[in-house]
Amino acid sequence: MTKHILDGVTVPLVTTMTEDRVPNAGLAEPLLRSMAAANIDNMMLLGSNGEGALLPAEQSTPYAVEAARNWRSVSNGANLFITVFGAGTEIGLRNAHAFMAAEPDALVVAAPLYFGHTEDELADHFASFAQFGVPVIAYNIPRYTGNPITLSLLERLLQMPHIVGMKDSSVSDEYLLGSLALTKDRPDFAVSQGNEKRLGWAMEVGARGVTPGLANIAPKLCMDIVAASRAADWDRVALLQDKLTALTTIHGIRPGLTSMKAALSLLGLSPKTPAAPFRAYEESEQERLRAILAPMLDEIGGTFA
């Protein structure tokens, strides 16, 4: 099968920030080296783990340009994606125009935020990104956008040559199976699964890749799941998946990207500062997180800073 841009592990990288909440790509260097050492396949900047929807373009664009340059200097030809959010199409297009300065290999485009839209309106939104001349990956994350990429809409996106795949973060097994059934005869279109607890299963049923937030912390473990899936070693897949699922317990303290950044700070890979209005973990939360991570360090392949 011809290699697809979404094959393998895509890391939705956190956005490293100074203490005064300014994105700073230089602070990401330890994290980028960790990703390169694991030979991850694709780097995705400014996704939901990267707080892209919270950052103004005047801050996120310089960060993306420098982070892309730094990534290309340490990786072995891995792809670089940039995520585009916006409450409306015009905002999204302006952000995408700015991000093109980073020369992304593809744009990951989310549905508009806040207002609900008809299928025709959403189709128009995704169609408008053809103008950039790079592949577009549709981003299905309805719990944040409120606008799901339904299977009916996906059928329409399949008719748009610039749209080459979808990152599915619906956390719905039924939806993933439906999307894979629609695209099974389209080797030029791939689906990447974002549900961290179901990565092995997603690969088994036909997903071409995975996009787990926990790949920030455990990139090699995620790569090993994909490798075992490709080898159809399902016993090993189950074992590795159990280890990754255990790691999701870090979200039990406070869910989401603040937990991810707090864990990365304990590992010496990233500051814990999140974009406003999120608050960084307090010291008591950090200590609880340290206790959760301590027995998993061998699986992560890291040490406390």
HUZI-V549310 format. One record per run of one state. SS is the DSSP state (alpha for helix, beta for strand, coil for the rest). FROM is the first residue (numbers start at 0). TO is the last residue. If there is no record, write none. Layout:
BEGIN
((SS,FROM,TO) (SS,FROM,TO))
END
This chain:
BEGIN
((coil,0,6) (beta,7,11) (coil,12,15) (beta,16,16) (coil,17,21) (beta,22,22) (coil,23,23) (alpha,24,36) (coil,37,40) (beta,41,44) (coil,45,50) (alpha,51,53) (coil,54,55) (alpha,56,73) (coil,74,77) (beta,78,83) (coil,84,87) (alpha,88,101) (coil,102,104) (beta,105,109) (coil,110,117) (alpha,118,131) (coil,132,133) (beta,134,139) (coil,140,140) (alpha,141,144) (coil,145,149) (alpha,150,156) (coil,157,161) (beta,162,167) (coil,168,171) (alpha,172,182) (coil,183,188) (beta,189,192) (coil,193,194) (alpha,195,204) (coil,205,207) (beta,208,209) (coil,210,211) (alpha,212,215) (coil,216,217) (alpha,218,229) (coil,230,232) (alpha,233,251) (coil,252,255) (alpha,256,265) (coil,266,281) (alpha,282,293) (coil,294,295) (alpha,296,299) (coil,300,304))
END
